[in-house]
Amino acid sequence: MFITTFRFGDVFALTDAQGRTVATLTLRQRKGQNQIGIEAPGLKITKRQESQDEENHGNSNQRQ
């Protein structure tokens, strides 16, 4: 899923199959940088490497 329409300050909740919130995403802009705050108690957050296929067909022109 991609979030395509948002305003800074919006908060998105990630829920499990039972409807319980397991994480929240907060979008903000500070000092000219777009930031995503992630609160996910009990979950480990790691950066996943993208495959070449995803990179070639995704929005690679938007990466900095």
DAJOWO-V967111 format. One record per pair of residues at least 6 apart in sequence whose C-alpha atoms are under 8 Angstrom apart, sorted by the first residue. I is the first residue (numbers start at 0). GAP is how many residues later the second one is. D is the distance in Angstrom with one decimal. If there is no record, write none. Layout:
[[I,GAP,D] [I,GAP,D]]
//
This chain:
[[6,20,7.5] [7,19,5.2] [7,20,4.6] [7,21,6.5] [8,17,6.4] [8,18,5.4] [8,19,5.4] [9,16,6.0] [9,17,5.8] [9,18,7.8] [10,13,6.7] [10,14,5.5] [10,15,4.5] [10,16,6.6] [11,12,5.5] [11,13,5.0] [11,14,6.5] [12,8,6.1] [12,9,7.6] [12,10,5.9] [12,11,4.4] [12,12,6.4] [13,7,5.7] [13,8,5.8] [13,9,5.1] [13,10,5.9] [13,11,7.9] [14,6,4.3] [14,7,5.4] [14,8,7.1] [15,6,6.6] [21,18,6.1] [21,19,7.4] [22,15,7.0] [22,16,5.4] [22,17,4.2] [22,18,7.2] [23,13,7.9] [23,14,5.8] [23,15,5.3] [23,16,6.6] [24,11,6.4] [24,12,5.5] [24,13,4.8] [24,14,6.7] [25,10,5.6] [25,11,4.8] [25,12,6.6] [26,7,7.5] [26,8,5.9] [26,9,4.8] [26,10,6.4] [27,6,6.0] [27,7,5.2] [27,8,6.4] [27,9,7.8] [28,6,5.8]]
//
